[in-house]
């Protein structure tokens, strides 16, 4: 297999993982096309609340490397928030003690400390982290990729045999369940409610005594409230009762949310797997297939690190 630089590479999948991978490849000199069934703004990535945090995913050691690389890139992108959609924002992660945060995280997140009683009514840590506005970030990724000479085609793929390129990169997320096929990929349904922001400037992630999530992410012009994590649920229709419960949980933490005007309801299916699949697979016809899927809810957290590794695998 020749070096990928100069070869034609097709990245299948146009979410944050696919676009980031394609961008890294294109900026390294490869001729890259993205084949995506849906426009980037209509992918699951567009629904993400999108806070960088090293959520526990396997393989742990590699995920740490991927997350730190992504944190480094987001730090650079946060210098141009209006363009990239990336900002660094203060917030509190509830039900977490400072001693529970891995040392490698503490070493790379300046100002990480225990939350005060005035900041959170329980055990929590306060940190300044990247918060990504996906409706801005995804178009920015797309335009930067196009500027690097990339091409995006809207088309569905039912078999890798359809892809006319010597190197194929599989970033199909949940689609890998049928395309690979890989039955270990499963949906974890997440529902969000978008409301007018009553003046909240910090993010908050909490878990109720019953184990239900509540998170509040301030984005420009709105507030994103969540959420749910329903395993093996395929429905993408918002559930009004679930939406009402989400708002109630968030308002219990921040009373000013109560009565905020609802702007939108969103549902996304996280592509979960026991471990991220990031590896090479030679195809019977001599072509190279690189898998990069199964990130669950951590796609934003590890996107840039995984993209760099996928580019290395595609070029070796």
N, C-alpha and C positions, 0 to 999 in steps of 0.2 A: 504493500500500500504506500503510495507516495505521500509526501508531506501534505497536510491539509492546505497550507498556504498555496494558493494558485488553483487548488482543486475546487470543485463545486460541492458545497455542503448544504444540505437541506435540514433545517431545524423544524421538527413537527411539534406544533404547540405554540400559542401566542400569548400565554399568560406571563407573569413576572419572571418565572424561571426560564421560559423559552426565549423571551425577548432579551433578557440579560445575557443568556448564553450566546444568542446570535450576535449581540452587540460586541461581546468580548472577542468572538471569532472574527467578526468583520474588521474590528480595529487592530487585529493582529495580521491582517492582510489576506484573509480568506474570502473567496466569493461565496456569499451566503444568501440563501432564500429561506424565508419562514413560510411554512404552510400552516394555516390556522383555520379551524372550522368556524370560529367566531372572531369578530374584531376584538382587539385587546380590551377595549372598554366593556365588552360583553362577557368576558371570562370570569371565572371564580375570583381571580386576583383583584378584579375591580371592586369586589364586595368587602375585601379584607379591611379590618380596622387598622392593621399595619403598624404595630408598635414593635420595634426591635427589642427582643429579649431572648436569651438562649433557652427556649423551651426544650424540654428533654426529648430528644429524638435519637434514634440509633442510626449508625454507630457513633457512640458518644465522643470518642477521641477525634474522629474526623469532623463531626458536627461542630465541635469546639473550634477547630481550625476554620471551617467554613463561616461560622458566625463572626469570628474575629476579623476575618478579611472583609466581610460585609459591613461590619461596624466601621472599619477604617474608611471604606468607600462612602458610606452614608455621612460620615463626618465631613468629608470633602464636599459632598453634594449639598449639605446643609448650609454652605456658604451662599448658595443661590436658591433659596427656598421657593421663590415665586416661579422660577423656571423648572426646577427639578421636583418640586412637591415634597422635599425632605426638610424637616425642621427638627431641631433638638428642643425637647420640651420637658419640663419638670413634672414629676408625678409620683404616685405612691403605689407600690405593689403590696396589697394587703395579705394578711395571714402568712407572712414570711418574715422570719427573723434574720438579722444581719449575719448571724452565724450559719444560716442555711444557704447563703449565697456563695457559690464557688469562688475560691480565691482568684482564679484567672479572670472571672468577671469583675470582681472588685478592683483588680489591678488595672483594668482597662476602662472602667466607668468612673471618671472623676467625680468626687463629691458624694459617692454612694454612702448613705448613712441610715441609721434607724429613724423612722418617722416619729415625730413628736405627737403627744396626745392631741394637740390642736390641729394636727394635719390628718390624723386618722384615729378613729376610736377603737383601736386594737393594735395588735402587733403588725408592723409593716416596715418596709424599707422605702426610702425616698431616693430617686435617681433622676438624672437628666439624660434622656435617651432619644434616639431618632424615632420620630413619628412621621409616617409617610402618608401623604394625601394621594391615594391611588388614582383618582380621576385626573390628577395632574401628572403623576409619575409615569404611568403607563404611556400616555401620549409622548412624554419626553423621551422615554426609552425608544419608542418607535421612531421618532424624528431623528434621534442621534444615530440609530441603526441605519436609517435611510441615508443620512448624510455620510455615513461610512461606506456607502455603496451597496447596502443591502436591499433586498427586494422582499416585499410581503405579498403573499397570494392567499386569498380566502378560498379554501378548498378543504373538504373532508378527506380523510385517509382511512381506508378500511384494511389496508395491508401495506407493509413496508415494501413489498414488491412493486407498488405503484410509484415509489419515489425514485426518480431518475437522477440519482447522484451517487458518486462513489462513497460518500460519507453521509450517514443519516444520524441525526441526534434526536432522540426520543424524549421530548419534554411535554408529554401529553397528560400528565397528572392522572386524574381519574379515568381518562380515556384509555390508559394503558391496561386497564382491566380486561377490555375486549380486544385491543389492538395487539398486545404482545403475544398471547393473552396472559394476564397475571391476575389470578383470582384473589391474591392476597391484598390487592388494592381495594379499598372500601371507602365509602363516603362517610364523613362526619359532618352532619348538617349544622350550619350556623345561621342564626337569624339575627338581624340587626334592626334597629329603629333609628332613623335620622330625624333630629328635631332642631328647631331654632336654638341657638346658643344664648342662654340667659346671662352670659358673662363669665363662663367658666374657662380658665386658661390652663389648668393643669389636668393631666390624665389620672385616672384611677382604675385599678383592677382589684376586684374583691371576690371572695367566695362566701356564700351564706353558710349558716350552720347545716343546712340541708344539702350542701355541696353544689348549689347553683351559682353560676357565674354572674357577675355584674361588672361591666366596665364602661368607662366614659372616656371618649377620645375627642378632644376639641380639634376640629379642623376648620380651615378658613370658612366663615359664614355658616357654620353648622356644628352640631354635636352628634357624634356617633355613639349610640347606646347598644350594649350587648349584654349577654348573648347566650347562645346555646351551643352544646356539643353533643349532638344526637348521633350515635354510631349506627351505621347501616340504614340510615333513613335517606331516601332518594328524593323526596318531594322538595321542589323549589318554590312552592307556593307559600307566601307568608301566612302564618296562623295568627288570627286576631287575638286569641286568648294568650298566646305566647308573647306577642308584642306588648300587650297590656301588662303582663307579668314582668317583662324586661324593664319597662318604664317604671313600674312600681319599685323594683329592686334598686334601680339607679336613684330614684327619688328618695328612697329610704336613706341612702348614703349622702346625697346632695339635694336637700329639699327644694332648692331653686329650680330643679328640673321639673317638678310637678307643674302641670299646666302648660309646659312648653309646646308650641305648635308642632305637630308632626309633619315632616316634609316628605318622608319616603320610608318604605319598608324594603328590606333587602334580605335575600337568602343566598347562601353559597354552600357548595359541597366541598369540604376539604378533602384532598386526596391522601388518605392515611394508608400507612403500610407499617409493618413491624420494624422495618429499617429502610432508609433511603436507598434506592438502587442507583448507583453511580458507577458504571463500569462499561467496558468494551465487550462487544459480542460480534465475532466475525460471522458474516452471513454466508450461506452456502454458495452464493454466486461470486464470492470474493470481495464483496463490498464490506464496509465497516459500519456497524451500528453501535452508537454510544447511548446508553440509557442514563437519564437524569430525571427521576420522578419518585414520588412517594414521600413528599416533604410534609404532608399533613398541614397543620396550621403554622408551620415554621418557614414557609416559602420565602417570605420577605426577609426573615432573619438570616437565612443561609444563601440567598440567591446569588450574590456576587462570588462567594467562596466556591459554591458548586459550579458556577459558570466557568470560573478559572480552571477548575479541575476537569470539567467536561471538555474545555478547549484543549487542555493538555492531552487528554485521552484521544481526542479527534485528530491531533496533530502528530502523535508519536509514531 
